[in-house]
Amino acid sequence: MLTAIPFILADGTDAGDVVIAVIGAILGLAQIILWIAALVSILRSERYTGGGKFLWIIVIFAFPFLGCLGWFFAGRKAQLVKQGWSEPAAT
C-alpha cells in the first residue's frame, strides 16, 4: 500500500489529499471497532433484559458514534431499579 503513494502523487494528486484520506480511513476503522465493541458489550451485559438490550442496540444503530459513547459512559454501569416479586405482608 505504501508503494502506491508515489504513483498517486505522480498523477497530480496533492499530498494533503492523501493525508486526509488516510486519516479518514483510520477514523472510519476506529468507528467500526467502537461500534462492534459496544454491540458485543450490550449483548453480554447482565444488567439489562432483552428489551433494554434491544433499545440500546437501536440507539447505537441510529447514532453510531454518540450512541456508542453513551453506552460506554452511561449505559454500561447504570444503576437499575428492578422490581421483583415480594412476599405479601402478614396480617
C-alpha positions as a LaTeX table, in Angstrom:
\begin{tabular}{lrrr}
\hline
Residue & $x$ (\AA) & $y$ (\AA) & $z$ (\AA) \\
\hline
Met1 & 0.00 & 0.00 & 0.00 \\
Leu2 & 2.78 & 2.42 & 0.83 \\
Thr3 & 4.37 & 1.70 & $-2.53$ \\
Ala4 & 1.28 & 3.11 & $-4.26$ \\
Ile5 & 1.64 & 6.57 & $-2.69$ \\
Pro6 & 4.40 & 7.81 & $-5.06$ \\
Phe7 & 2.26 & 6.76 & $-8.03$ \\
Ile8 & $-0.77$ & 8.55 & $-6.62$ \\
Leu9 & 1.25 & 11.70 & $-6.09$ \\
Ala10 & 2.71 & 11.42 & $-9.61$ \\
Asp11 & $-0.81$ & 11.67 & $-11.05$ \\
Gly12 & $-1.09$ & 15.21 & $-9.74$ \\
Thr13 & $-2.88$ & 14.37 & $-6.51$ \\
Asp14 & $-1.96$ & 16.71 & $-3.70$ \\
Ala15 & $-0.17$ & 15.19 & $-0.69$ \\
Gly16 & $-2.75$ & 16.83 & 1.57 \\
Asp17 & $-5.50$ & 14.83 & $-0.10$ \\
Val18 & $-3.66$ & 11.60 & 0.60 \\
Val19 & $-3.15$ & 12.56 & 4.25 \\
Ile20 & $-6.84$ & 13.41 & 4.63 \\
Ala21 & $-7.81$ & 10.10 & 3.02 \\
Val22 & $-5.51$ & 8.13 & 5.35 \\
Ile23 & $-6.81$ & 9.97 & 8.43 \\
Gly24 & $-10.39$ & 9.37 & 7.27 \\
Ala25 & $-9.69$ & 5.68 & 6.81 \\
Ile26 & $-8.16$ & 5.42 & 10.30 \\
Leu27 & $-11.11$ & 7.25 & 11.88 \\
Gly28 & $-13.57$ & 5.08 & 9.97 \\
Leu29 & $-11.85$ & 1.93 & 11.16 \\
Ala30 & $-11.84$ & 3.24 & 14.75 \\
Gln31 & $-15.59$ & 3.93 & 14.48 \\
Ile32 & $-16.27$ & 0.40 & 13.26 \\
Ile33 & $-14.22$ & $-1.06$ & 16.12 \\
Leu34 & $-16.04$ & 1.16 & 18.65 \\
Trp35 & $-19.43$ & 0.12 & 17.24 \\
Ile36 & $-18.59$ & $-3.60$ & 17.34 \\
Ala37 & $-17.23$ & $-3.29$ & 20.89 \\
Ala38 & $-20.42$ & $-1.52$ & 22.02 \\
Leu39 & $-22.61$ & $-4.15$ & 20.36 \\
Val40 & $-20.73$ & $-7.03$ & 22.00 \\
Ser41 & $-20.77$ & $-5.24$ & 25.36 \\
Ile42 & $-24.53$ & $-4.67$ & 25.14 \\
Leu43 & $-25.24$ & $-8.28$ & 24.23 \\
Arg44 & $-23.04$ & $-9.59$ & 27.08 \\
Ser45 & $-24.44$ & $-7.22$ & 29.69 \\
Glu46 & $-26.25$ & $-8.90$ & 32.57 \\
Arg47 & $-27.77$ & $-5.64$ & 33.85 \\
Tyr48 & $-30.38$ & $-5.42$ & 31.10 \\
Thr49 & $-33.18$ & $-7.68$ & 29.98 \\
Gly50 & $-33.93$ & $-8.35$ & 26.33 \\
Gly51 & $-35.98$ & $-5.17$ & 25.96 \\
Gly52 & $-33.28$ & $-2.94$ & 27.43 \\
Lys53 & $-30.63$ & $-4.50$ & 25.22 \\
Phe54 & $-32.87$ & $-4.06$ & 22.19 \\
Leu55 & $-33.31$ & $-0.35$ & 22.94 \\
Trp56 & $-29.56$ & 0.18 & 23.33 \\
Ile57 & $-28.93$ & $-1.63$ & 20.04 \\
Ile58 & $-31.46$ & 0.67 & 18.34 \\
Val59 & $-29.63$ & 3.67 & 19.83 \\
Ile60 & $-26.22$ & 2.57 & 18.52 \\
Phe61 & $-27.71$ & 1.88 & 15.08 \\
Ala62 & $-29.42$ & 5.27 & 14.96 \\
Phe63 & $-26.50$ & 7.25 & 16.40 \\
Pro64 & $-23.34$ & 5.20 & 15.76 \\
Phe65 & $-20.79$ & 7.49 & 17.42 \\
Leu66 & $-22.82$ & 9.20 & 20.14 \\
Gly67 & $-24.79$ & 6.03 & 20.90 \\
Cys68 & $-21.60$ & 4.04 & 21.47 \\
Leu69 & $-20.16$ & 6.76 & 23.69 \\
Gly70 & $-23.46$ & 6.94 & 25.58 \\
Trp71 & $-23.36$ & 3.20 & 26.18 \\
Phe72 & $-19.78$ & 3.18 & 27.46 \\
Phe73 & $-20.13$ & 6.29 & 29.66 \\
Ala74 & $-23.70$ & 5.97 & 30.95 \\
Gly75 & $-25.47$ & 2.77 & 29.99 \\
Arg76 & $-22.95$ & 0.13 & 30.89 \\
Lys77 & $-22.86$ & 0.90 & 34.61 \\
Ala78 & $-26.32$ & 2.40 & 35.06 \\
Gln79 & $-27.99$ & 1.83 & 38.42 \\
Leu80 & $-31.16$ & $-0.02$ & 37.56 \\
Val81 & $-34.15$ & $-0.42$ & 39.83 \\
Lys82 & $-35.61$ & $-3.87$ & 39.37 \\
Gln83 & $-38.99$ & $-4.63$ & 40.83 \\
Gly84 & $-39.26$ & $-8.26$ & 41.61 \\
Trp85 & $-41.75$ & $-10.49$ & 43.31 \\
Ser86 & $-42.05$ & $-9.98$ & 47.01 \\
Glu87 & $-43.94$ & $-11.91$ & 49.64 \\
Pro88 & $-47.19$ & $-10.28$ & 50.80 \\
Ala89 & $-47.20$ & $-8.74$ & 54.25 \\
Ala90 & $-48.63$ & $-10.90$ & 57.02 \\
Thr91 & $-51.80$ & $-9.61$ & 58.66 \\
\hline
\end{tabular}
